[in-house]
């Protein structure tokens, strides 16, 4: 059984404006980053857990987890397995004086807006709306048409959204099981500049794509930071169930946990296609990490005291940067 770590007070002054045009997770990320930049949060300070932060601010846990995950990604926070989340000893080299200067600029802008009769929310909504409009006027890069191949629709949708948000791609989706037949259709792959999959399926995809077809690229996928954050909060020696629809999928979850350095946990593997393994797992733990498909199949069947952590896998940031480089090296699209 896992225990929640001791209560930790939230950073002073942290607040959420639900009427703001700025997403809540972005508000939290910006505020905490500013506190670190201006020494309001000093190196080594421990932050509340995802659960505690969500409770303090009365927001969704996923929102709190996303904010902390963004700060992890940007190098402001670190996880210490079995202990929690801390401000790193050497935050990214940003000038604290510059952050204070920016704060004065923003305060001055808000003061002028108030004198003109505008509210703070109206100012923030206007700022939030300007960026995309300016980018649109300046012209978007031409998008590369890509085919994304995976084994289930949940990951296909999530990976497509990630790819299109990060890179100049227009992504079509296809299941691995359907690729072999579709690839044999005349001209099916002709419109694609690149085929994208994960390392779990690269060999299947390469066998299906003909030699004269578009290049195939494999990306590394991993458990999302929000899942890993929750796991780092669990005490030393906690037994955690890892559940997917198949035993191979559960092994993939195990590799994600191991690659994240979560050696303080004791994993127990199970799969929904093996009911005995589920029973064996529940006899040892009440904390379960599930794939999206596994969670759907176990819905309404688990005891109410079981904590289910849905492992919504995400594409590795380094893999996205590698793909960005690959796109720049593609030959020009024939006219």
BADO-908251 format. One line per 2 residues: their letters; for each residue y negated, x, z negated of N, C-alpha, C, O. Coordinates in steps of 0.1 Angstrom, whole numbers, plus 5000, padded with zeros to 4 digits. Last residue first. Layout:
BEGIN
a) Y,X,Z,Y,X,Z,Y,X,Z,Y,X,Z  ... $
***
This chain:
BEGIN
xx) 4811,5076,5581,4803,5065,5585,4810,5056,5595,4805,5046,5600  4831,5087,5554,4828,5087,5568,4821,5074,5572,4823,5063,5567 $
xx) 4817,5101,5525,4824,5089,5531,4821,5088,5546,4809,5088,5550  4822,5136,5520,4813,5125,5523,4821,5113,5529,4831,5115,5537 $
xx) 4847,5145,5496,4841,5146,5509,4832,5134,5512,4835,5123,5507  4840,5150,5461,4847,5142,5471,4840,5145,5485,4828,5146,5485 $
xx) 4826,5163,5441,4833,5171,5451,4840,5164,5462,4846,5170,5471  4817,5144,5424,4807,5151,5431,4813,5160,5442,4806,5164,5452 $
xx) 4841,5135,5413,4834,5126,5422,4824,5134,5430,4822,5131,5442  4848,5156,5396,4856,5153,5408,4849,5145,5418,4850,5147,5430 $
xx) 4828,5153,5376,4828,5165,5385,4836,5163,5397,4832,5167,5408  4837,5129,5365,4823,5130,5371,4822,5142,5381,4817,5141,5392 $
xx) 4861,5137,5355,4861,5128,5366,4847,5128,5373,4846,5127,5385  4852,5152,5334,4860,5159,5344,4860,5150,5357,4858,5155,5368 $
xx) 4840,5132,5319,4831,5143,5324,4839,5150,5335,4833,5154,5346  4863,5118,5312,4852,5111,5320,4843,5122,5326,4839,5120,5338 $
xx) 4876,5137,5296,4882,5132,5308,4872,5125,5317,4872,5127,5330  4859,5139,5274,4861,5150,5283,4867,5147,5296,4863,5152,5307 $
xx) 4863,5114,5263,4850,5117,5268,4851,5129,5278,4844,5129,5288  4892,5094,5270,4886,5106,5264,4873,5110,5271,4872,5109,5283 $
xx) 4891,5059,5269,4893,5071,5277,4885,5082,5270,4874,5081,5265  4909,5041,5243,4897,5044,5251,4899,5057,5259,4908,5065,5255 $
xx) 4928,5014,5229,4927,5028,5234,4915,5029,5243,4911,5020,5250  4927,4997,5202,4922,4995,5216,4919,5009,5221,4908,5015,5219 $
xx) 4948,4989,5180,4944,5002,5186,4940,5000,5201,4948,5000,5210  4940,4969,5153,4943,4969,5168,4938,4982,5174,4926,4985,5174 $
xx) 4955,4968,5124,4944,4975,5130,4948,4976,5145,4957,4983,5149  4962,4945,5100,4965,4948,5113,4953,4955,5119,4942,4950,5120 $
xx) 4975,4943,5068,4963,4947,5075,4967,4952,5089,4974,4961,5091  4992,4917,5053,4993,4929,5062,4980,4931,5069,4975,4922,5075 $
xx) 4993,4895,5038,4987,4906,5032,4988,4919,5040,4984,4930,5036  5006,4875,5053,4991,4874,5052,4985,4887,5046,4973,4890,5048 $
xx) 5032,4887,5075,5027,4882,5062,5012,4883,5061,5006,4892,5067  5032,4879,5110,5032,4888,5099,5027,4882,5086,5020,4872,5086 $
xx) 5030,4859,5128,5044,4861,5123,5044,4871,5112,5053,4872,5104  5005,4855,5140,5011,4844,5132,5025,4847,5127,5031,4837,5121 $
xx) 5012,4879,5165,5003,4870,5159,5010,4858,5152,5020,4853,5157  5028,4897,5178,5031,4895,5164,5022,4885,5157,5023,4882,5145 $
xx) 5018,4897,5203,5031,4892,5201,5035,4889,5187,5044,4881,5183  4993,4908,5199,4994,4894,5204,5007,4888,5202,5009,4877,5198 $
xx) 4999,4933,5190,4993,4924,5181,4994,4910,5186,4995,4901,5178  5010,4943,5214,5019,4942,5203,5012,4932,5192,5020,4924,5187 $
xx) 4988,4944,5231,4999,4935,5234,5008,4933,5222,5013,4922,5220  4972,4962,5217,4967,4949,5219,4978,4939,5222,4979,4928,5217 $
xx) 4992,4980,5193,4985,4979,5206,4981,4965,5207,4985,4956,5199  4985,4984,5158,4992,4977,5169,4984,4980,5182,4972,4981,5182 $
xx) 4992,4996,5126,4984,4999,5138,4991,4993,5150,5003,4997,5153  4993,4983,5094,4999,4984,5107,4989,4986,5118,4979,4979,5119 $
xx) 5001,4982,5061,4991,4987,5070,4997,4990,5084,5006,4999,5085  5021,4979,5044,5013,4967,5047,5001,4970,5055,4992,4963,5056 $
xx) 5055,4993,5044,5040,4993,5045,5034,4980,5047,5041,4971,5052  5083,4989,5043,5077,5002,5038,5062,5002,5037,5056,5011,5031 $
xx) 5091,4966,5053,5097,4969,5040,5090,4982,5034,5092,4985,5022  5080,4967,5078,5073,4959,5068,5079,4961,5054,5072,4958,5044 $
xx) 5099,4983,5092,5086,4988,5089,5079,4980,5078,5073,4987,5069  5121,4966,5092,5122,4979,5085,5109,4985,5082,5106,4990,5071 $
xx) 5111,4946,5109,5115,4943,5095,5116,4956,5086,5111,4956,5075  5108,4961,5132,5096,4954,5126,5099,4951,5111,5091,4954,5103 $
xx) 5134,4968,5139,5124,4978,5135,5112,4973,5129,5106,4979,5120  5145,4943,5144,5150,4950,5133,5140,4961,5129,5137,4963,5117 $
xx) 5133,4935,5169,5129,4928,5156,5134,4936,5144,5127,4935,5133  5122,4951,5194,5133,4954,5185,5129,4948,5171,5123,4955,5163 $
xx) 5100,4946,5208,5112,4943,5215,5124,4946,5206,5136,4945,5211  5079,4956,5193,5082,4941,5193,5094,4937,5200,5100,4926,5198 $
xx) 5087,4985,5174,5083,4979,5186,5087,4964,5186,5097,4960,5180  5077,5012,5152,5084,4999,5155,5080,4994,5168,5069,4998,5173 $
xx) 5075,5040,5130,5074,5034,5143,5083,5022,5144,5093,5020,5139  5055,5051,5105,5068,5045,5107,5067,5037,5121,5058,5029,5122 $
xx) 5038,5080,5092,5040,5070,5102,5054,5064,5103,5064,5071,5100  5018,5088,5067,5032,5088,5070,5035,5077,5079,5035,5065,5076 $
xx) 4988,5109,5067,4995,5096,5068,5010,5098,5071,5014,5108,5077  4976,5133,5069,4978,5128,5055,4985,5114,5055,4988,5109,5045 $
xx) 4972,5141,5095,4985,5145,5089,4987,5139,5075,4998,5141,5069  4956,5134,5118,4957,5126,5106,4971,5128,5099,4979,5120,5098 $
xx) 4948,5147,5141,4949,5155,5129,4951,5147,5117,4947,5151,5106  4949,5135,5165,4936,5133,5158,4937,5141,5145,4927,5141,5137 $
xx) 4974,5139,5174,4964,5147,5180,4950,5146,5173,4942,5154,5174  4987,5119,5158,4990,5133,5155,4979,5142,5162,4974,5152,5155 $
xx) 4978,5096,5170,4975,5098,5155,4977,5113,5152,4969,5119,5145  4987,5099,5196,4973,5097,5193,4969,5101,5179,4960,5108,5176 $
xx) 5015,5099,5191,5008,5111,5197,4993,5111,5194,4987,5121,5192  5018,5073,5182,5021,5084,5173,5014,5097,5178,5009,5104,5170 $
xx) 5013,5059,5206,5004,5057,5194,5006,5069,5185,4996,5074,5179  5035,5068,5221,5022,5071,5225,5012,5069,5214,5003,5078,5212 $
xx) 5056,5056,5206,5055,5070,5206,5041,5075,5211,5036,5085,5206  5051,5030,5213,5049,5034,5199,5048,5049,5198,5040,5054,5190 $
xx) 5059,5031,5240,5045,5028,5236,5041,5032,5222,5031,5037,5220  5086,5035,5237,5078,5045,5243,5063,5043,5240,5056,5053,5238 $
xx) 5093,5010,5225,5094,5022,5217,5086,5034,5223,5081,5042,5216  5070,4984,5232,5082,4992,5235,5082,5004,5226,5072,5008,5221 $
xx) 5048,4972,5222,5058,4963,5228,5071,4970,5231,5081,4964,5232  5041,4989,5191,5037,4986,5205,5048,4976,5210,5057,4973,5202 $
xx) 5029,5001,5160,5037,4991,5167,5032,4989,5181,5020,4988,5183  5033,5019,5132,5027,5021,5145,5036,5012,5155,5048,5014,5157 $
xx) 5024,5017,5097,5033,5012,5108,5026,5014,5122,5014,5011,5123  5020,5041,5073,5013,5033,5083,5023,5029,5094,5030,5038,5100 $
xx) 5017,5051,5040,5026,5048,5051,5019,5038,5060,5014,5028,5056  4996,5075,5026,4997,5061,5030,5007,5060,5041,5006,5068,5051 $
xx) 4991,5102,5019,5004,5097,5017,5006,5083,5021,5018,5078,5020  4957,5097,5008,4968,5107,5012,4982,5100,5009,4984,5094,4999 $
xx) 4942,5066,5018,4945,5076,5009,4957,5085,5014,4965,5081,5022  4922,5060,5047,4934,5057,5039,4937,5068,5030,4936,5080,5034 $
xx) 4902,5068,5063,4898,5062,5050,4910,5059,5041,4908,5057,5029  4913,5074,5087,4908,5085,5079,4905,5081,5065,4905,5088,5055 $
xx) 4916,5049,5098,4928,5056,5093,4924,5068,5084,4931,5071,5075  4890,5042,5106,4897,5034,5095,4909,5042,5090,4911,5041,5078 $
xx) 4886,5062,5126,4878,5061,5114,4885,5054,5102,4885,5058,5091  4905,5054,5145,4907,5067,5138,4899,5067,5125,4903,5073,5115 $
xx) 4893,5030,5153,4906,5030,5147,4908,5043,5139,4913,5042,5128  4869,5041,5164,4868,5031,5153,4882,5029,5146,4882,5028,5134 $
xx) 4877,5057,5184,4872,5063,5172,4871,5053,5160,4873,5057,5149  4908,5047,5199,4894,5047,5198,4889,5052,5184,4897,5052,5175 $
xx) 4934,5068,5210,4930,5057,5201,4915,5058,5199,4909,5069,5198  4930,5078,5245,4933,5081,5231,4929,5069,5223,4922,5060,5227 $
xx) 4939,5092,5277,4934,5081,5268,4938,5084,5254,4948,5091,5251  4930,5113,5303,4936,5113,5290,4930,5100,5283,4918,5099,5282 $
xx) 4937,5106,5337,4928,5107,5326,4935,5106,5313,4946,5100,5312  4944,5119,5369,4950,5113,5357,4939,5116,5346,4934,5127,5344 $
xx) 4939,5110,5403,4934,5117,5391,4940,5110,5379,4940,5098,5378  4946,5115,5437,4950,5108,5425,4946,5116,5413,4948,5128,5412 $
xx) 4929,5110,5469,4934,5118,5457,4936,5110,5445,4930,5100,5443  4943,5086,5493,4932,5092,5485,4937,5101,5474,4949,5099,5469 $
xx) 4970,5097,5515,4962,5088,5508,4951,5094,5500,4949,5107,5501  4988,5113,5527,4975,5112,5534,4966,5102,5527,4956,5099,5533 $
xx) 5010,5110,5510,5004,5123,5511,4990,5123,5517,4981,5130,5514  5008,5078,5493,5013,5087,5504,5005,5100,5504,4993,5100,5499 $
xx) 5016,5069,5460,5005,5071,5469,5010,5081,5480,5014,5092,5477  5040,5069,5445,5037,5057,5453,5026,5060,5464,5026,5054,5474 $
xx) 5040,5093,5431,5051,5090,5440,5048,5078,5450,5053,5078,5461  5017,5090,5416,5017,5100,5427,5029,5098,5437,5028,5101,5448 $
xx) 5025,5070,5398,5014,5068,5408,5015,5078,5419,5013,5074,5431  5045,5083,5383,5048,5071,5391,5037,5068,5402,5041,5065,5413 $
xx) 5029,5104,5372,5041,5107,5381,5044,5095,5390,5047,5096,5401  5010,5091,5356,5006,5099,5368,5017,5102,5377,5015,5102,5389 $
xx) 5012,5076,5333,5017,5070,5346,5015,5079,5358,5017,5074,5369  5001,5089,5312,5013,5082,5310,5020,5078,5323,5032,5077,5323 $
xx) 4976,5098,5320,4987,5108,5321,5001,5101,5319,5011,5106,5322  4963,5071,5340,4963,5079,5328,4976,5088,5329,4984,5086,5338 $
xx) 4945,5069,5372,4954,5064,5362,4953,5073,5350,4945,5081,5348  4928,5063,5402,4927,5068,5388,4938,5061,5380,4941,5049,5381 $
xx) 4921,5074,5435,4930,5065,5426,4930,5071,5412,4932,5084,5411  4894,5072,5457,4901,5079,5447,4910,5069,5439,4906,5057,5438 $
xx) 4883,5057,5478,4881,5072,5478,4889,5079,5468,4891,5091,5469  4898,5031,5496,4896,5037,5483,4893,5052,5485,4900,5059,5493 $
xx) 4905,5019,5520,4891,5017,5515,4888,5024,5502,4877,5024,5497  4932,5025,5523,4922,5031,5532,4908,5030,5526,4900,5039,5528 $
xx) 4953,5013,5510,4946,5024,5503,4934,5029,5511,4927,5038,5506  4961,4995,5530,4958,4990,5517,4949,5000,5509,4939,4997,5503 $
xx) 4969,5001,5557,4955,5002,5553,4951,4997,5539,4939,4996,5536  4999,4983,5554,4990,4990,5563,4975,4990,5558,4970,4979,5555 $
xx) 5016,4987,5523,5009,4978,5532,5000,4986,5541,4993,4995,5536  5025,5005,5505,5032,5005,5518,5025,4996,5528,5029,4996,5539 $
xx) 5011,4999,5482,5008,5011,5489,5014,5012,5502,5009,5020,5511  5024,4976,5473,5011,4975,5479,5007,4987,5487,5000,4986,5497 $
xx) 5048,4986,5462,5048,4977,5473,5035,4976,5480,5034,4976,5493  5038,5004,5442,5047,5009,5452,5047,4999,5464,5046,5004,5476 $
xx) 5021,4988,5424,5016,4998,5433,5025,5002,5445,5020,5003,5456  5032,4970,5406,5028,4965,5419,5024,4975,5429,5023,4973,5441 $
xx) 5036,4985,5383,5047,4979,5389,5044,4973,5403,5054,4972,5411  5009,4991,5376,5018,5002,5381,5030,4996,5389,5034,5001,5399 $
xx) 4984,4968,5387,4995,4972,5378,5004,4983,5384,5006,4983,5396  4950,4975,5395,4964,4972,5399,4974,4976,5389,4972,4987,5383 $
xx) 4915,4969,5402,4926,4971,5393,4940,4967,5399,4941,4958,5407  4886,4987,5414,4896,4976,5415,4908,4979,5407,4911,4991,5404 $
xx) 4853,4997,5407,4868,4998,5404,4875,4985,5406,4872,4975,5401  4829,5017,5417,4833,5003,5418,4848,5002,5417,4855,5007,5427 $
xx) 4810,5041,5399,4823,5037,5405,4823,5021,5406,4817,5014,5398  4793,5063,5386,4790,5055,5398,4802,5050,5405,4805,5055,5416 $
xx) 4802,5059,5351,4802,5066,5363,4798,5057,5375,4799,5045,5374  4801,5043,5328,4798,5057,5326,4795,5064,5340,4788,5074,5340 $
xx) 4808,5017,5335,4796,5019,5326,4791,5033,5326,4780,5036,5325  4831,5020,5349,4819,5015,5356,4806,5017,5348,4796,5018,5354 $
xx) 4848,5029,5329,4845,5037,5340,4833,5033,5347,4824,5041,5351  4848,5008,5310,4844,5021,5306,4840,5029,5318,4829,5036,5318 $
xx) 4859,4987,5326,4846,4986,5320,4840,4999,5316,4828,5002,5318  4884,4998,5332,4875,4996,5342,4861,4995,5337,4851,5000,5343 $
xx) 4895,4999,5306,4892,5012,5313,4883,5010,5324,4874,5018,5327  4897,4971,5301,4889,4980,5292,4885,4993,5299,4874,4997,5299 $
xx) 4914,4962,5321,4901,4957,5320,4892,4966,5312,4880,4969,5316  4937,4978,5317,4930,4978,5330,4916,4973,5329,4907,4979,5334 $
xx) 4945,4970,5291,4939,4983,5293,4932,4984,5307,4922,4992,5308  4953,4943,5298,4943,4946,5287,4936,4959,5289,4924,4961,5289 $
xx) 4972,4945,5318,4959,4940,5322,4949,4943,5311,4937,4945,5314  4992,4975,5320,4989,4962,5315,4975,4958,5317,4966,4967,5319 $
xx) 4995,5000,5332,5008,4992,5330,5005,4978,5324,5014,4970,5324  4973,5009,5359,4978,5010,5346,4990,5000,5344,4993,4993,5353 $
xx) 4950,5022,5381,4964,5018,5380,4968,5020,5366,4967,5031,5360  4921,5016,5401,4926,5020,5388,4940,5014,5386,4942,5002,5388 $
xx) 4905,5028,5429,4916,5020,5424,4921,5025,5411,4925,5037,5410  4870,5029,5438,4882,5035,5432,4893,5024,5429,4889,5013,5426 $
xx) 4842,5037,5456,4852,5027,5454,4865,5033,5449,4870,5042,5456  4812,5048,5442,4825,5052,5449,4835,5041,5446,4837,5038,5434 $
xx) 4779,5038,5448,4791,5037,5440,4803,5041,5449,4805,5037,5460  4750,5056,5450,4760,5049,5458,4773,5049,5450,4777,5060,5445 $
xx) 4726,5053,5423,4735,5061,5432,4746,5052,5439,4750,5042,5433  4698,5030,5425,4711,5034,5419,4719,5044,5428,4717,5042,5441 $
xx) 4663,5032,5423,4675,5033,5432,4687,5038,5424,4687,5048,5418  4641,5026,5409,4642,5040,5414,4654,5042,5423,4655,5052,5429 $
xx) 4645,5000,5402,4635,5003,5411,4636,5017,5417,4633,5019,5429  4665,5004,5382,4668,4996,5394,4658,4999,5405,4662,5001,5417 $
xx) 4652,5017,5362,4663,5024,5370,4666,5017,5383,4669,5023,5393  4635,4998,5354,4629,5010,5361,4640,5017,5368,4638,5022,5379 $
xx) 4653,4979,5344,4644,4975,5355,4639,4987,5362,4638,4988,5375  4665,4993,5323,4673,4989,5334,4664,4985,5346,4668,4989,5358 $
xx) 4640,4997,5306,4649,5007,5311,4657,5004,5323,4656,5010,5334  4628,4972,5298,4622,4981,5307,4631,4991,5314,4631,4993,5326 $
xx) 4640,4958,5277,4641,4953,5291,4636,4962,5301,4640,4961,5313  4634,4972,5254,4648,4971,5258,4650,4966,5273,4659,4970,5280 $
xx) 4606,4967,5254,4611,4980,5256,4625,4980,5261,4629,4988,5270  4607,4939,5249,4600,4944,5261,4605,4958,5264,4608,4961,5276 $
xx) 4619,4938,5224,4625,4931,5236,4620,4936,5249,4627,4938,5258  4600,4952,5209,4613,4957,5211,4621,4951,5222,4627,4958,5230 $
xx) 4579,4933,5210,4577,4947,5215,4591,4953,5218,4592,4959,5229  4590,4911,5198,4585,4910,5212,4584,4924,5218,4587,4926,5230 $
xx) 4595,4921,5172,4606,4917,5181,4602,4916,5195,4610,4920,5204  4568,4924,5163,4577,4936,5165,4589,4932,5174,4592,4941,5183 $
xx) 4545,4902,5181,4554,4905,5170,4562,4918,5173,4563,4922,5185  4511,4904,5191,4525,4904,5194,4533,4908,5182,4529,4915,5173 $
xx) 4483,4905,5187,4490,4892,5185,4505,4892,5188,4511,4881,5188  4471,4929,5187,4469,4921,5199,4476,4907,5198,4476,4899,5207 $
xx) 4479,4939,5163,4465,4936,5164,4462,4927,5177,4453,4919,5177  4506,4945,5170,4503,4934,5161,4488,4930,5161,4485,4918,5160 $
xx) 4502,4966,5188,4507,4954,5193,4504,4942,5184,4501,4931,5188  4492,4985,5170,4484,4981,5181,4488,4967,5187,4481,4958,5190 $
xx) 4515,4988,5154,4503,4984,5148,4493,4979,5159,4487,4968,5157  4534,4998,5173,4536,4985,5167,4523,4979,5160,4520,4968,5161 $
xx) 4522,5023,5179,4524,5013,5190,4526,4999,5184,4520,4989,5189  4524,5035,5154,4511,5033,5160,4512,5022,5171,4503,5013,5172 $
xx) 4552,5036,5151,4544,5028,5142,4530,5025,5147,4525,5014,5146  4558,5053,5173,4563,5040,5173,4555,5031,5163,4551,5020,5167 $
xx) 4545,5077,5164,4541,5071,5177,4545,5056,5177,4538,5047,5181  4558,5082,5140,4544,5079,5140,4539,5072,5153,4531,5063,5152 $
xx) 4584,5087,5151,4582,5076,5142,4567,5072,5141,4564,5060,5141  4578,5111,5165,4582,5099,5173,4580,5086,5164,4575,5076,5168 $
xx) 4573,5127,5143,4563,5125,5153,4565,5112,5161,4557,5104,5163  4599,5128,5132,4588,5122,5125,4576,5119,5134,4569,5109,5132 $
xx) 4612,5141,5153,4616,5128,5149,4605,5121,5141,4603,5109,5143  4598,5166,5152,4597,5157,5164,4601,5143,5161,4595,5134,5166 $
xx) 4607,5175,5128,4593,5172,5129,4591,5163,5142,4582,5154,5141  4634,5179,5133,4630,5169,5124,4616,5165,5125,4612,5153,5123 $
xx) 4648,5186,5163,4636,5189,5155,4632,5178,5146,4628,5167,5151  4683,5191,5164,4671,5182,5168,4660,5185,5158,4662,5187,5146 $
xx) 4711,5202,5168,4698,5209,5167,4687,5200,5173,4683,5202,5184  4734,5182,5150,4729,5187,5162,4715,5192,5161,4707,5186,5153 $
xx) 4742,5194,5116,4739,5183,5126,4734,5189,5139,4729,5201,5139  4762,5210,5098,4752,5214,5108,4750,5204,5119,4757,5204,5129 $
xx) 4778,5194,5082,4770,5205,5076,4760,5210,5085,4749,5214,5081  4777,5159,5089,4782,5172,5092,4773,5183,5085,4761,5180,5083 $
xx) 4782,5133,5066,4773,5140,5075,4777,5154,5077,4781,5161,5067  4815,5118,5065,4805,5126,5059,4795,5131,5070,4798,5132,5082 $
xx) 4840,5095,5055,4831,5099,5066,4819,5106,5060,4813,5101,5050  4871,5103,5037,4861,5094,5043,4852,5100,5054,4857,5110,5060 $
xx) 4897,5111,5027,4884,5111,5019,4874,5102,5024,4868,5095,5017  4918,5112,5044,4920,5108,5030,4908,5107,5022,4909,5103,5010 $
xx) 4902,5135,5065,4913,5126,5063,4916,5124,5048,4916,5134,5040  4869,5132,5072,4878,5141,5064,4890,5133,5059,4889,5124,5051 $
xx) 4849,5131,5100,4859,5124,5092,4868,5135,5084,4872,5145,5090  4814,5135,5105,4828,5140,5106,4837,5132,5097,4832,5127,5086 $
xx) 4784,5130,5124,4793,5127,5113,4807,5133,5116,4810,5136,5127  4770,5140,5146,4763,5138,5134,4772,5136,5122,4769,5139,5111 $
xx) 4781,5141,5172,4781,5153,5164,4774,5152,5151,4771,5162,5145  4784,5119,5189,4772,5127,5191,4771,5139,5181,4761,5147,5182 $
xx) 4808,5108,5178,4808,5114,5192,4796,5123,5194,4797,5133,5201  4798,5099,5153,4809,5109,5154,4808,5116,5168,4808,5129,5169 $
xx) 4781,5080,5163,4775,5091,5156,4785,5103,5155,4782,5114,5155  4799,5062,5174,4789,5068,5183,4783,5080,5176,4780,5090,5183 $
xx) 4813,5054,5151,4820,5062,5161,4810,5068,5171,4812,5080,5175  4793,5040,5137,4798,5053,5131,4805,5061,5142,4804,5073,5142 $
xx) 4791,5018,5155,4779,5027,5152,4784,5040,5146,4779,5050,5151  4817,5008,5155,4811,5013,5167,4800,5022,5165,4798,5033,5171 $
xx) 4819,4999,5129,4828,5010,5133,4822,5016,5146,4823,5028,5148  4801,4978,5128,4799,4990,5120,4807,5002,5125,4802,5013,5125 $
xx) 4814,4961,5147,4801,4966,5150,4797,4979,5141,4792,4988,5146  4838,4956,5134,4838,4964,5147,4825,4969,5151,4823,4980,5157 $
xx) 4830,4941,5113,4835,4955,5110,4835,4963,5123,4832,4975,5123  4799,4923,5115,4813,4925,5119,4817,4939,5117,4810,4949,5120 $
xx) 4778,4923,5086,4780,4923,5100,4795,4925,5103,4803,4927,5093  4765,4926,5061,4770,4913,5065,4771,4913,5080,4765,4904,5087 $
xx) 4759,4950,5049,4749,4945,5059,4753,4931,5065,4746,4925,5072  4780,4954,5032,4767,4956,5027,4757,4949,5036,4748,4942,5032 $
xx) 4803,4951,5049,4800,4941,5038,4786,4942,5033,4780,4932,5031  4800,4972,5066,4800,4959,5072,4797,4948,5061,4789,4939,5063 $
xx) 4803,4993,5047,4791,4991,5055,4789,4977,5061,4778,4972,5061  4830,4988,5039,4819,4987,5029,4805,4985,5037,4797,4977,5033 $
xx) 4845,4992,5063,4845,4979,5055,4833,4977,5046,4827,4967,5046  4838,5018,5068,4835,5008,5078,4835,4994,5071,4825,4987,5073 $
xx) 4825,5034,5038,4835,5031,5048,4831,5020,5058,4821,5013,5055  4793,5051,5034,4803,5041,5031,4814,5040,5042,4812,5044,5053 $
xx) 4792,5088,5036,4788,5074,5040,4798,5064,5035,4809,5067,5033  4783,5117,5018,4794,5107,5022,4788,5094,5025,4779,5089,5018 $
xx) 4766,5146,5028,4766,5133,5021,4777,5124,5027,4779,5123,5039  4767,5169,5043,4777,5168,5032,4777,5154,5025,4786,5152,5017 $
xx) 4731,5170,5048,4745,5175,5052,4754,5174,5040,4751,5177,5029  4713,5140,5039,4715,5155,5039,4729,5158,5043,4739,5150,5041 $
xx) 4692,5117,5050,4707,5119,5047,4710,5133,5049,4709,5139,5060  4667,5125,5055,4669,5113,5046,4684,5112,5041,4687,5108,5030 $
xx) 4662,5144,5073,4667,5148,5060,4668,5137,5050,4669,5140,5038  4657,5135,5098,4645,5137,5089,4649,5140,5075,4641,5140,5066 $
xx) 4682,5132,5110,4672,5141,5116,4661,5145,5107,4655,5156,5107  4693,5113,5093,4699,5126,5094,4689,5136,5099,4687,5147,5094 $
xx) 4677,5091,5100,4678,5095,5086,4683,5110,5085,4679,5118,5077  4683,5088,5127,4669,5092,5123,4669,5097,5108,4662,5107,5105 $
xx) 4710,5081,5126,4706,5093,5132,4692,5098,5128,4690,5110,5125  4706,5056,5113,4713,5066,5106,4710,5080,5112,4708,5090,5105 $
xx) 4691,5042,5133,4686,5044,5120,4693,5055,5112,4686,5063,5106  4708,5043,5156,4695,5049,5156,4689,5052,5143,4684,5062,5140 $
xx) 4731,5029,5147,4732,5043,5152,4718,5050,5151,4717,5061,5146  4719,5004,5141,4725,5012,5130,4726,5027,5135,4722,5036,5127 $
xx) 4711,4995,5166,4701,4996,5155,4707,5006,5144,4699,5014,5140  4735,4995,5180,4725,5005,5184,4714,5006,5173,4709,5017,5171 $
xx) 4748,4974,5167,4754,4987,5166,4744,4998,5170,4744,5009,5164  4731,4953,5175,4731,4957,5161,4737,4971,5160,4732,4979,5152 $
xx) 4709,4957,5204,4722,4954,5198,4723,4960,5184,4717,4970,5181  4676,4945,5206,4684,4957,5205,4698,4954,5198,4698,4948,5187 $
xx) 4662,4922,5202,4669,4924,5215,4678,4936,5215,4687,4937,5224  4666,4908,5169,4661,4918,5179,4669,4918,5192,4681,4914,5192 $
xx) 4676,4891,5151,4668,4885,5162,4663,4895,5172,4658,4891,5182  4688,4907,5132,4697,4899,5141,4689,4892,5152,4696,4888,5162 $
xx) 4683,4937,5121,4675,4926,5126,4683,4918,5136,4684,4923,5148  4694,4954,5093,4697,4949,5106,4688,4937,5109,4686,4928,5100 $
xx) 4688,4985,5075,4687,4971,5076,4690,4967,5091,4689,4975,5100  4684,5011,5052,4692,5006,5063,4691,4991,5064,4694,4984,5054 $
xx) 4671,5019,5029,4663,5014,5039,4670,5009,5051,4664,5004,5061  4695,5044,5020,4684,5036,5016,4675,5032,5028,4673,5040,5038 $
xx) 4729,5039,5030,4717,5047,5031,4705,5038,5028,4704,5027,5032  4750,5021,5006,4745,5024,5019,4732,5032,5019,4725,5033,5009 $
xx) 4771,5035,4980,4759,5028,4984,4755,5031,4998,4756,5042,5002  4805,5031,4979,4794,5040,4982,4782,5032,4986,4783,5024,4995 $
xx) 4834,5024,4960,4822,5019,4966,4811,5030,4967,4809,5037,4958  4864,5043,4966,4853,5038,4957,4841,5034,4965,4838,5039,4975 $
xx) 4887,5031,4992,4880,5041,4984,4868,5035,4976,4864,5024,4979  4913,5008,4990,4900,5010,4995,4893,5021,4986,4893,5020,4974 $
xx) 4947,5017,4995,4936,5013,4985,4923,5017,4992,4921,5027,4998  4978,5006,5009,4966,5014,5009,4956,5008,4999,4955,4996,4996 $
x) 5012,5008,5000,5000,5000,5000,4988,5009,5000,4987,5018,4992 $
***
